């Protein structure tokens, strides 16, 4: 077994990723609390094809795998833990932002799913006929795109 000193381990953690993730998680949690209260009886038309409409998703993206909520919950927790473990070692630059958004969105949806009974995620942003989503989903997508752009630009993502 290889033991690493706390000092050396803490030098490897990108705390900016952690801060971004915590901010995303907090903002998402606040918007979901608002949505569950403000949208419980009616939807709000923002304009054009944009609506704020409360919906719950027991599956994952695009309501996939809705019938196996326990399996979905376990898989999302495992994926979130892996992304956190990898993402906290992000190099400075675009990868810091990308991993921060990805981790924040993932953790926010996991927390929402684990705190609900039955295990489901609160969604409330509706754009036309596109599936309803939430701010954590936006953060996950933006984080993934940011990491993809960084990788395509040749940026080394991890320290």
Secondary structure, 3 states (H helix, E strand, C coil): CCCCCHHHHHHHCCHHHHHHHHHHHHHHHHHHHHHHHHCCCCCEEEECCEEEEEEEECCEHHHECCCCHHHHHHHHHHHHHHHHHHHCCECCCHHHHHHHHHHHHHHHHHHHHHHCCCCCEEEEEEECCCCCECHHHHHHHHHHHHHHHHHHCCCCCEC
